[in-house]
Amino acid sequence: MDNLELLKRQFLQQLEPERLTLPSTEQIRLPNVQAYLYETMFREECLKYLPPDRYEIRVLKKLIQKMEGALIDPEEDEISDDLAARLAQLMSRPQLPATIAALQKSYVTYTVPITASNAATITILEARALLASTGTTGLRTWEAALHLGTYLSAAEGTLLVQNKTIIELGAGTGFVSILCAKHLGAKYVLATDGSGEVVDDMLSNVYLNGLEGSGIVDPAVLKWGHALFDGIFEGHSGTRTFDVALGADVTFDNRQILPLVSTLKQLYEKNPLMLCIISATVRNERTLEAFEKTCVSHNLQLKLINFPSIQNNKQIGFFHSTSAPLRLYFITRLASA
């Protein structure tokens, strides 16, 4: 993949400047390369959803510093006036203190990990350092969701959700549900979370991605461990069944394991042929062992999906840290259950 396209994708997803793949010294001094950077990353008229000013400033400073170091002939080599003017414009604006700015929501654009330059994107309004008022973590997109999105975007994963009716548990920002509804050909997605505040934010993300009123995706509150209310099974043409259940980073809290598995079992009672995929970050082996044992005690069968995490320096979209192992479970109900 062209490294300028890769840089643009990383920038729009707000990777830390230290992780960005910058152009080579030979590239970055070229006027056409500098013009490309300005047009695709920093020109306000060309981008609908820009990262926060503070992040733009950090990246521009890093790029301009490299440009200055790449100059050979001061009379021939120049730094783009447009880039310099953009940095000056951003620097002149009032800035919130870093501690407050970190709590602000911003637009994060995720690119489907394929090499084509016109790869599909999803834009999420999220707060990476903020918990919901209820203490839930659903206001940002986590590594397990990005890993699940990477798997579902691959041919093997897409086949599991294409033309299927899906329910997502603990949907958070709605990233996985929106991906399935917008780009992977799902017939319908019910994106659920236990927090009303998180679901309200999810509605905004559905709107951002042009899915409001589409009838393809609906956010809804669903609290694990409670009896499933019949409303989640009611569609426009009668009772709705689900082919697939999805969940990402839903196994991190040991106190929520039993309610989660109880909800899965209830879903299987109403949808015996349903399959389930759970994406988990391995933070605590004991918590995952508890999840596995609880599934088995509820007559659910687990199988690990062979889909290793892509190394950070080889990722081309849905960028995520692999410092903690990521695991995908394929869950079905035992025939005797």
N, C-alpha and C positions, 0 to 999 in steps of 0.2 A: 504494500500500500504506500502511496505517496506520503512522505512524512509531514507535509504541510496539511494534508487532509486529516492525518492523525492528530496533529497539534490542535487543529480547530475542534475536533471532537473532544479532546481532553480539556480544552479551555471551556467549552460550553457546559461540560459536566463539572467544572470548577475543581479539577485536580489541583493539589498543592503545587505551586510554581516549581518546586524542586523536582517534582515528578514529571513535568512536561517534557515532551520530546522536541527540543528546539532545533531549528534548521542548522546545518553545518556552517562553519565560518565562511566557506566558499559561497554557500547559498545566500546567507543572510545579508551579504553586502550587495546583492543584485537588486536593482530598482524594481524589477517585476515581482520578485519575491516579497519585498517590503510592501508593494502595492496590494498583493494578494492578502497579506496578513491584515492590512487595514480594511480592505473591502469585506473580508469574510469573518473578521473577529471583532473589529472595533468601530466600524461605521454604523452609527445608530439607525440610519435609514435602511440598512440592509438586513438588520436583525430585529426580529419581533420581540424576543425575550433575551435581554442582555444580563450577564452576571452583575453582581453589585459593584459599585464604583471602586470600593476598597480592593476588591480582587483584581479588577481591571488594572488599577494602578500598579499593583505588585507585579503583574505579568508584563505590562508595558515597560516598567523599569528594567526587568530582567532581559527583555528583548533588546531594548535600546542599549543597555550595557554591552550586550554581545555584539551589536552592530558597531559600536564604537571601537571595540577590540578587533573587529574584522577589517577596519579601514586600512588600506595600503597607501593610496594616494589621496590625501585630503582634497586635492583639486578635482579629482575625478570621482572618488567615492563619496557618497552622501547618505545621510540618514533621512528617511522620508519625512517631509514637512507635515504630512497628514498624521503620521504616528506621533511626532513631536507635539503637534497642536492638540491632538486628542489627550495626551498626557497632561499638558498644561491646562486644558479645559477641566479635566477630572480633578486635578490638584487644586484648582481654584474654588471648587465646590465645598461647602461645609461638610465635614465628616463627623459621624458619630464616634464616640470613644469605642475602642476595639472591643471592650467587654460587652457593650450594648449592641454593637453591630453584629456580633457573633450570634445574638439571639433573634435577629431579624429574619423573616422569611425571604427567600430569593428564588428566582427561576433557575432551575437546573435542567439542562437538556441532555437526555441520554440518547445515544445513537446505537441502533441495532448492530451487533458485531458482524458485519459482512464487509467485503472489500470495496463494493461499489461506492462511487463518490456520492450517489444520490440515496444512500442508505436511509431508511425510515428513522424518525426520531420520536421521542416522547418528552414533553416538557412538564415538569412537576414543580409546583410552588411548595417549598419545604423549608424547614428550619433545622439545620443539622445539629445545633447545640441545644435544642429546646425540647422539653417534655411537655406533653399535654397537661392541662391543669389537674387532670385525674391521675397524673403520674405515669401514664402510658407512654410508650416510645414510638407512637405511630405517626409522628410529624416529620420523619425523615425516612429515606429509602436506605435499607441496610444491605450489607454484603450478601446475605443469604437470598434476598430478593433479586439482586443483580445476577447471582449465580444461577438461580432458577430461570430468570429471563434469558440468560445465555443458553441454557439447555433447551428451553422451549423454542428459541429462535433457530436452533439446529434442526435439521430435517427430521431426526428421530423424535424430538420433542414436539415439533409442530404437528405431526401426525396425531398426537394424543389430544390436542385441543381443537384442531380444525373441524368446523361444523359440529362442535360439541356444546352442550349446555353445562356451564361451569359455576361452581360456588367457590369463592376464596374465603378462607378463614384468617382473621387477623390481617386484613388487607392493608392497613396503615395508609400510606399516601395513595394507594390504588395503582401503583406502578405495574404490578403483574397483571391485574385485571384489565387495565387500560391497554397493555401490550397485547393481550389475547384478543380483546375486542377490536382494537384499531388496526393491528398488523398481522395477526396470526389466524384470522378467519373464524374465530369462535362464533357460534350461533347466538349465544347469550351468556352473559356473565353477571352473577350476583356477587358484588364485592362487599363483604361483611367485616365489621369490626365491633368490639365491645364498647368502644367509646363514642358517644354521640358527637363530641367535639371533633374527633378524628374523622368521623363520617361526614360531618359538615365540610371539613377541609377537602375531603375526597371528592365531594360534589364539585368544588372549584376546579380540581384537576381534571375531572371528566369534561367540564366546560372548556378548559384550556386546550384540550385535545380534540375538540370538535365533536364530542359524543353526546352532548346534552340533548335529550329528546330523541335520541336515535333508536331507543328501545333495545339496544344491544347490551348496555351495561347499566346496572342500578346499584348504588351504594345503599346499605341498610345496616342497622344495628342488630347484632346477634351476640348475646352473652353466652359463653361456653358453660356447659353444665346445667343450663336451664332447659326445661322442656321446649322443644322446637315449636315455635308458633306456626300454625298452618299457613299464615300469610306468605312465608318465604317460598311456599310451594305453589302459590297461585299465580298463573300466567294469564295473558290476555285470552288464551284459547283453552282455559281449563287448568287442571292440575299440572304443575311443572315438575319434571324429574331432572335429576342431575347425572350427567355422565362422568364428570370429573370434579374432584375436590382438590384445591391447591392451598398450600400454606408455606410461608417463608418466615423464618426466625420466630416461630411460634412455640418453641420448646425450651426457651432459655430460663423460664421461671418454674422451678419444681412445684410450686403451689398451683400452677395452672395445668399441670400434666393430666391429672385425672379429669378435670372439667373438659379439657380439649378432647381427650380420647372418648369420653362419654358422648360428646357432641358428634364425633366421627361415627360412633356406633349407632346413634340415632339416625344419622344420615344414611348409613348402610341399611338400616331397617326399612327405610322408605325407598332406597335406591340400591337393591342388592347387587347389581352389576357395576356399580360405580367403582372407579379406580381413584386413588389418591396419591398425590406427590407432595412430600414435605421436604423443604430445603432447610438445613440446620447448620448454624455455625457451631463448631465444636469448642465451646468455651469451658465446659465442665463435663467430663466423660460420665460422671455419676448421674447428672441430670438426663443425659441422653439414654443411659442404661435404664433409668426409671421410666422414660418414655417408651423404650422398646419393651420392657417387661409389662407395662400397663397395657400396651397394644395387644400383646400375646394373651394376657388375662381376659381381654375383651374379645377374643377370637378374631383378632386382626393379624394378618400375616405381613411381615416386613421383608423387603428385599432391597439391598443397596443397588443404586443405579451406577453403573461404571461410567462416570463422566467427571474426570479429574479437573480440578481448577486450572485455568490457563494462567501461566506465569505472568506476572505484572508487565514485564517488558515485551510480551507477545500479545497482549490484549489490544483489540482494535475497536472496542465499543463496550458499553455497560461495564466500564472500568471499576474494579473493586480490589480491595486488599485481599491477599491470600495468606497473611501472616498467621491467621487462625484457620485450621482446616475447615473445609466446607463439605457437607455430606447431603446426598439426595436419597430419600427413601421412597420406594414404590410400595404402596400399601393396598391390600385387597382384603376382603372378608373371606374367612375360611368357609368352604362349601357346607360344612356341618353346622355353621353358626345360624 
